Amino acid sequence: MHFRIVAIDVGFRSTGLAAFNVYPNRLELAEFDCVHTEPPPGKRKKALKDVDRIQRNIDGIVAFLEKNDAMWMVVELPTGGSKSSRAARAMGMATTMIVSIAKLLEIQAEWYEPIDIKRAACDKNSADKEEVMVAMAEIFPEILVLPKGQMEHVADACACMIAAQNGEVVKHAKKVYGWFIGEKDVQEETCVLHKHGVQQERHLPKV
């Protein structure tokens, strides 16, 4: 039985996703992916094309969360620096997607700013994407199988997990895991976990 946290580098065009197994003394990269969308062909208005891309983004992100039975999320929060109104709009839509997904799926989310990601990955505030990607590839060489355009987003997601390792989500996940492995006789009994104050029942198989 694994308890997984999904780390997310949110974007409208590309979203990096990395699922981590939680253990009392370590976090283990279990699976990763990048959801990528391009505007659909045709002469439809941009707003309608955006709706199509939002739907495809949500489908891909939710599929990854459900496949990994995610109970928590840590997310890099876009905080500005966009060079155009279009970029700002895309950033806002991407952030809203994640907030909505977390709310509807009742997944506890914790947010980190880009500066937190850079510090966690490279120990400096001014690290660029290339530096973050190199640093994360050294820690998680599995991501090297990805094309560079996807790997940079997955690397940011992994760095977000490192930034979050002392946060409340990870602390909570480790406590839940510790409680679970202490129940040696648990067999398909219903246990109650708390997420944002909401009781949610899950059937936990025998360890």
C-alpha positions in Angstrom: 0.0 0.0 0.0 1.4 3.4 -1.0 0.4 6.9 0.0 1.2 9.2 -2.8 1.7 12.9 -3.2 1.6 14.4 -6.6 3.8 17.4 -7.3 2.7 19.7 -10.1 4.3 22.3 -12.3 1.2 24.0 -13.5 1.0 25.5 -17.0 -1.6 26.0 -19.7 0.5 24.6 -22.5 2.5 22.0 -20.5 2.0 20.7 -17.0 4.6 18.6 -15.3 3.4 15.8 -13.0 5.4 13.7 -10.6 3.9 11.1 -8.1 5.9 10.3 -5.0 5.5 7.4 -2.6 5.6 8.6 1.0 7.7 6.8 3.6 8.5 7.9 7.2 12.1 8.8 6.3 12.1 9.3 2.5 10.1 10.2 -0.6 10.3 8.0 -3.7 9.6 9.1 -7.3 7.0 6.6 -8.5 5.7 8.0 -11.8 5.9 11.1 -13.9 4.3 12.6 -17.0 3.7 15.9 -18.8 0.3 17.0 -20.1 0.8 19.0 -23.2 -1.8 20.8 -25.3 -1.7 22.9 -28.5 -4.5 25.0 -29.9 -6.9 22.9 -32.0 -6.8 23.5 -35.7 -9.4 25.6 -37.5 -10.6 29.2 -37.4 -12.6 29.1 -34.2 -12.2 32.0 -31.8 -9.4 31.9 -29.3 -11.8 31.7 -26.4 -13.4 28.5 -27.8 -10.0 27.0 -28.4 -9.0 27.8 -24.8 -12.1 25.8 -23.7 -11.0 22.8 -25.7 -7.5 23.0 -24.2 -8.8 23.4 -20.6 -10.9 20.3 -21.1 -7.9 18.3 -22.4 -5.7 19.6 -19.6 -8.2 18.6 -16.9 -8.6 15.2 -18.5 -4.9 14.5 -18.4 -4.3 15.9 -15.0 -7.2 14.1 -13.4 -6.3 10.8 -15.1 -2.8 11.0 -13.6 -4.2 11.9 -10.1 -6.7 9.0 -10.2 -4.1 6.5 -11.6 -1.9 7.3 -8.7 -4.7 7.5 -6.1 -3.3 10.9 -5.1 -4.3 12.0 -1.6 -2.3 15.2 -1.5 -0.8 17.7 -4.0 2.1 20.2 -3.9 1.9 22.8 -6.6 4.2 25.5 -8.0 2.1 28.6 -8.1 2.7 30.9 -11.1 3.2 34.4 -9.6 3.6 36.8 -12.4 6.3 37.9 -14.8 4.1 37.3 -17.8 5.2 39.3 -20.9 1.7 39.8 -22.3 -2.0 39.9 -21.5 -2.3 36.6 -23.3 0.3 35.0 -21.1 -1.3 36.4 -18.0 -4.7 35.0 -19.1 -3.1 31.5 -19.7 -1.4 31.5 -16.3 -4.7 32.4 -14.6 -6.6 29.7 -16.4 -3.9 27.1 -15.5 -4.0 28.1 -11.8 -7.8 28.0 -11.8 -7.7 24.5 -13.3 -5.6 23.1 -10.4 -7.6 24.9 -7.7 -10.9 23.5 -9.2 -9.5 19.9 -9.6 -8.2 19.9 -6.0 -11.6 21.2 -4.7 -13.7 18.8 -6.7 -11.6 15.7 -5.9 -11.1 16.8 -2.3 -7.3 16.6 -2.5 -5.4 18.7 -0.1 -3.1 21.1 -2.0 -0.1 23.1 -0.8 1.3 25.9 -3.0 4.9 27.0 -3.5 6.2 30.0 -5.3 8.9 29.7 -8.1 11.5 31.2 -5.8 10.9 28.3 -3.4 11.5 25.8 -6.2 14.7 27.5 -7.3 16.1 27.5 -3.8 15.1 23.9 -3.2 16.7 22.7 -6.5 19.8 24.9 -6.7 20.2 26.7 -3.4 19.9 30.1 -5.1 17.0 32.5 -6.0 18.2 33.1 -9.6 18.4 29.6 -10.9 17.0 29.2 -14.5 15.1 26.3 -15.9 18.2 24.7 -17.3 19.9 24.6 -13.9 16.8 23.2 -12.2 16.5 20.5 -14.8 20.2 19.5 -14.5 19.9 19.4 -10.7 16.7 17.3 -10.7 18.1 14.9 -13.3 21.0 14.2 -11.0 18.6 13.3 -8.2 16.0 11.6 -10.3 17.8 10.2 -13.4 14.6 8.5 -14.5 13.3 11.7 -16.0 16.1 11.7 -18.5 14.0 9.5 -20.8 11.8 12.5 -21.5 12.2 15.0 -24.4 13.7 18.2 -23.1 10.5 20.1 -23.6 8.7 17.7 -21.2 11.6 17.1 -18.9 11.9 20.7 -17.8 8.3 20.7 -16.5 8.6 17.3 -14.8 11.9 18.6 -13.3 10.1 21.6 -11.9 7.5 19.3 -10.4 10.2 17.2 -8.7 11.8 20.4 -7.4 8.4 21.4 -6.0 8.4 18.1 -4.0 11.8 18.9 -2.6 10.6 22.4 -1.6 7.7 20.7 0.1 9.5 18.1 2.0 9.3 20.0 5.3 5.8 21.3 4.6 2.5 20.4 6.2 1.3 18.1 3.4 4.4 15.9 3.7 4.3 15.9 7.5 0.6 14.8 7.3 1.3 12.1 4.8 4.1 10.6 6.9 1.9 10.6 9.9 -0.9 8.8 8.0 1.6 6.3 6.7 3.0 5.7 10.1 -0.4 5.1 11.5 -1.2 2.7 8.7 1.8 0.5 9.0 1.2 0.3 12.8 -2.1 -1.5 12.0 -0.7 -5.0 11.2 -4.1 -6.7 11.2 -5.9 -4.3 8.8 -7.8 -6.2 6.2 -10.2 -4.3 3.8 -11.6 -2.5 6.8 -12.9 1.0 6.3 -10.6 3.7 7.6 -11.3 7.4 7.8 -8.7 9.9 6.6 -9.1 13.6 7.0 -8.5 16.0 4.1 -9.4 19.7 4.7 -11.6 18.7 7.6 -13.7 16.4 5.4 -14.0 12.7 6.4 -13.4 10.4 3.5 -13.6 6.6 3.6 -11.1 4.4 1.9 -10.7 0.7 1.9 -7.1 -0.1 2.9 -5.8 -3.6 1.9 -3.6 -5.7 4.2 0.0 -4.6 4.4 
